[in-house]
Amino acid sequence: MLERHFRSLKAIDRIKAQWLGPQIERYAQFLDELHTSNSTVRQHVRALGHFNDFVIGRGATCLDDLPDHVDAFVEHWQAGHGRWCKSAQDRAAVVAQSRVPVERMLSLAVPGYTRPSNRPAMPFSTSVPGFFPFLLKEKGLRQTSIHNYTFTLRPFDSYLAQAGISLDKLTPACITEFINDRAKTLHKSGMLNTAEALRVFLRYLHREGIIANDLVRSVPRGRVYRQASIPRAIGWADVERLLASIDRRSDLGKRDYAILTLLTSYGLRAREIVALCLDDLDWAHGQIGIPMRKGGHSTRYPLSAAVGEAIIAYLHVRRTDIDDRRIFLTVRSPYTPMNHWTVSSMVAGHLRSIGIQVARAGSHTLRHSCVQHLVEADLPFKVIGDYVGHRHPASTLVYGKVAVHKLREMVIGHGEDVL
């Protein structure tokens, strides 16, 4: 397998002759099965060669001893390769260059070894281990809802840990202070979700006898009024600037540009983007199908020239050795289908890169921009709602508040014509 990645026979012989040579070769085969690029395989093999020399120098004699040397090797690697680092992100990248290949190789070579998880622990997993099983078994919540509880309660767990407050010492003042702190960064709807999760959690704590008093009433009940806010869209000039900023010479740029054209042309949701399959593209009739809409229905759009060209450009560089039929894949091994949060994060990153500031930037920002653009083009709200897949007319009518040209006409005396 090494012959596929190294041209020099001397280099291959040198790798195989190392103490960890068989394990390194097996790991290279594992990377091949994941369709890993040549450059990544070579980078990992070289890092493992350094690890081989490092553990020999520390007197390692058997594979079972290798996990004890990982942290020391990472520090050694960072000291030698991290002098250029200027930020925490740079340092994390250097650490990953050493830790990732070593831990992945050890998971193959050492029986019983598992890579340490980078995922944060479930909130209150030690102090209240029965809460999340309660949500699943007694309340019958779906995994997505349980994930929302995890996201909401983790800051509360961190707050109590930093303040040194145990659950049996909880007071209304502690809860109020936490709520006030979260209100500095969360939107109104986010505060409602936080308050609701806290009530369920506190009610469970009281039921189980973990806290003596029922503190549910100490959680304030906020209000969110319908039509109280306006969509967080950006102007169409900024949309065009965003599309023009994508470097389409790279595989990543081609993929991101195709996604952005879909978001801005059809106002699709991120979940609808990642659910698109190759079979949804009807090239013969010039159409694209959206089978996984929020309301459970499907929609077919004419495939515009700009969108079609962007998708074709991406398909030319998309991995063809992947069995999954979904269109958009990650650009790094193991080349899995994208997740909806990856799409949203990608959009937010591109918006930041060109200096566009918008609250809670993400894929929905471009959906809002698409609808606003249609409103400004004087299309009827019913047509717009059907176009973007709104289930209720009220979801579309909120965009009437951002139709500035309509409001301007009413102010200068042409209100009757507008209405």
N, C-alpha and C positions, 0 to 999 in steps of 0.2 A: 504493500500500500504506500510505503514511503516514496517509491519510485514515481508516483503520480504527482508528488509535490516538490521533490528535490532533483535537480538535474545532475548534480555532482555525485558520482558513485562513492567518492571518498567521504562525502558528508553522510551518505546513507550508511556506509560501513561504520563510521564513527558513532552514529546514533545507535545502531544495533549492538555495538560493542560495549555500550555503557551498562552499568549494573541494572538500571531500570529500562534498558533497551526493549525487552519484550513487552513491558507494560506500556511504554511510550508508543510502540508500534500498534499495540491493541487499541490504544486511545485514538491514534490517527485513523484507524479503521472505523472506530465509533463515530468520529467526526465526519468521515466520508458518508456514512449511512444517514447522517443528518443533512447531507448536501452542503457542507460547510465549504466556504471559498478557500482557494489555495493559500491566499495570503494569511488567512486566519489560522489554518492548519500549521503553516510554517512558524507563525508567531508562537503558537502554543507549544509546538515541539521544541523550539529554542528555549522557551521558559522552563520546560520540563528538563532540558539538558542542564540548565543552571541549578535546578532543584536537585538533580542527581549528584552534581559535584558538591552541593552544599551539605546534603545529608551524609555523604561519604566523609566529608571533612569533620562532621560532628560525631562520627563513629557509629552511624546506623548500620545494623547488620541484618535486619529482617524487615519485611514489609509492614508487619504489625506495628513497628515503632514509628513509621513515617508520619502518622497524624500528629504526633507530639512535636514535630519540627515545622509544621505549616506556618504558625504565627511568626516564629523566628525568621523563617525564610522570607515571609512577606515584608517584615521590617528591614531585612537585609536588602531585598530588592528595591524597596522604596528609597533606602539610603543611597543606592547606587544609580537609580534611574529617575528619581523624583526631584532632582535639583532644579529643574525648569518650572516646577509647579508654582502657579501664582494664586490658585484658588482651591477651595475644598473639592470642587468638581474635578480639577486636574489631579489632585491627590487621590481621589476615589478611582479615577481611570487607571492610574499607575498601580494601585493596589489590586484592581481587577485583573490587570495583565499577569500578575503572579498567582493570585489566589484562585481564580476561576479554573485555569487548566490543571493546577495541582489538585484541587478538591475534586474536580470531575474525574481525573485519572484515578485518584484513590478510591472513589466510589466504585470503580470497575476492578481495581487491583486488590483491594483489602476487603476480605469478607466481613460483613457487618458494619462497614463504615458508611455513613450517610452524610451528605453535605449539610452543614448548618443552614437552617432556613433564614433567609433575609427578611421574611415577612414578620411584621410586628405581632406580638402575642395578642390573643383576644383580650379585650378589656375585662378586668375583674376575673380572669380565668382562674386565679388562685384563691381569691377571697370569696367569690360567688360562682363556683363552677357550675351550678345548676341553672343559671339564668338563661343561657342560650338554648340548652335543651328544653327549657320551659317554653321559650318562644316557638320552637319547632314542634314539640309534641302536644303541648296543652293549647297554645294559641293557634297552632296550625299555620304559621307564617311561611311564606315562600323564602327560598334562599336569598333572593334579591332584597326582600324586606329585612331579613336578618342581617344582611350586609349593611343596610342602612343603619340599623341599630349599632353595629360595630363601629361604623364611621362616626356616629353621633356620640357614643359613650366613651370612645377612646380619649378624647380631650378631657372628659370628666375624671377618668382614671388617672391621667397624667397630672391634672390639677391637684387631686387629693394626695398623690404621691409626693409632689413637690412641696406641698404645704404640710406634709407629715400628719395628715388627718386620716384616721381609720374610719371605716364605715360606721362602727358603733358610736363614734363621736360626732357624727354628722349633726349639723344644726341648720335652721333656716337661713342664718346669716351666711354660712358657707355656700349654700345653694344660690343665694342671691348674688354673692360676689362672683361665682362662676358664671351665672347667667349674664351679668353685666360685662364680664370680660369677653364672653363669646359674642355679645351684641356689637362689639367694636369691629368685627370682621365679617359677620354673617348677614345675609339678606333676611328680610322679614320671613320669608317662607322657610329658610334654614333655621331661624329661631323657633318657629312653630314646631318643626320636626325635632329640634333639640328638647324643647319643653315636653313634647308628647313622649319621647323616649325616656326622659327623666321620670315622668309620672309613672310609666309602666315599671321602670326599674325600682323606684322607691316603694311602689305598692308591693312588688315582689319581695323586697327586703323586709318590709313590715310583716308580710304574711309568713315569711320563714323565720321570723324572730331575730333577724340580724340587727335591726334597729328597733328600739323600744317604742318610738312614737311614729305615727303616720305623718310623713312630711310632704305628702302629695300637694296639700294646699299651699305649701311654701313656694311652689313653682308657679310663677305668674302666667296668666293666660293672655297671650297677645292676640291681636286681631289683624287680619289681612283683608282689606276691602277689594272687591272686584273692580277692575279697571283703574286701580289706584296708581299703577305704574305704566310706563311706556316700554315697548320692546327695545332691547339693547342692540340696535342695528348700527351699522356704519354706512356712510354715504356711498353711492355707487362709484364715485370717483376713487374712493379708497379701495373698493372692491377691485376695480381695474388695476389700481396700483399694486394690490396684493398679488393678483395673477401675473402681472408683469415682473414681479420680483423673484419668481421661482426660477431657479437655474435648471432648465430642462435638459442639460447635457448629461446629467447623472441619472442612474436608475432611480434613485430616491426622488429626484426632482420630477421625473416623468410620472411616478406614482402619485406624488403629492399634487401635481398639477391636474391630473385626471380627477382626483377626488375633489379638489377645489372647484373645478368646472361643474361637476355634478351638484355640489352644494349650492353654488351661486346660480346655476341655470334652472334647476328644478326645485330648489328649496328643500332638499331631502334631509332627513334626520340621520345622525351618525349610525344608528342601528340599521337603518335601511341601506346605508352605504356598505357596511361590512357584510350584510346578508346577500348582496348582489352576487350572482353566479354567472359563469360564462354562458349558460343556457338562457339567461335573461336578455341577452343581446340578440335581437332579431335583425341581422344585417340585411337580409333579403328584402324586408319591408321597411327598413330604416326606423326601427322602434326599439325602445328599451322598456322592459317590464320591471315594476317594483312590487314584488310579491309579498313583502313583509311589512305592511303599513301598520301604523299604531292601532287603528280600529279593526284590524283583522282582515281588511279587504286588500285588493291589489289595484294597481294603476299602470297604464301603459302611456308612455310619452313618445312623441316623435323624437328621433335621435338627431339632434342638431349637428351641424357640420363641426363646430368647435369641440363639442363633447366627443363626437365620434373620432375625430383626429387625435384628441388627447388620450382616449382609451386605446386606440390602435398603437400609438407611440409607446404606451406603457406595456401593452401585451407583447410587443416585440422584444422587450427585455425581461418580462416576467418569467420566472422559473417554469420550465415545461416539464420537469421531472417530479412535480408535486401532484399527488393524486387528488387533492381537494379541488373542487370546481369553483370555489369562491374566487372572485376576481382579485381582490386586494390582499396581498401577503406582506408580511414583514420583510425587510430587506436584508436581514441577517439570519443566519442559521438558528433554529431549524426551519425557518420559512413557513411559519404558521399563519393562518388567516388573522387579519387585524381585529382588534377589539374596538368597541365603540368609543371607549375612553382614550384609546390611542389616537383615533381620528380627531377627537376634540382637542387633545393635547397638541397634536401636530398643527392644527389651525391656530391655536393660541400662540404657539411658538413663532409661526410665520408673522402673525400680527405684531407681536412684540419686536420682531427683527426689523420691521420697517417703521417702528415708532407709533403704531396705532394703539391708543389707550381706550379701552372699553371695559365696562364692568363685567366680570365673569366671562372673559373671552373664551370662545370655543366654537364648535361646529354650529351651534344654534345661533351664534351671531350672524353667520352667513345666511342661515335660513330666514332670520328676521330681515336681513338686508334684501333678500330676494323678494319677500312679500312687500316690503316697503317700496321697492322699485316698481312692482306691479301696481301698487296703489297710486303711485305718482304718475303712472302711465294711464290713469283713469279707467282701469278695468273694473267691472262690477265686483263687489265683494263676494258674491256667490261664485263667480267664475274663479276668483283668486282662491277661495276656500277649497273648491274642488281641485284646483291645480296642485296645491301643496298638501292636500290630504287632511284638512281640518274636519273633525267630526261634528263640531258645533259651530254655527254662524258667529257666536260671540267670540270665538277664538280669532276670527278674522276682523271683526269690527273694531277690536282694540287698536288696529293699525290706522284707523281713521284719525286718531289723535296725533299721528306723526305726518299726516298729509298737509304739510305746511302751506302748500299752494292753495288748497281748498280753504283753509282757515284765513289766509290772507285775503281771498276774494270776499269772504263774509265780512271781514273787518272794513274793507273799503266800499261796502255798500251793495255787493252783488249776491247777498245771502240767498235771496229767493231763487236765483239761477242755480246755486249750488245745491240747495235743498230740493 
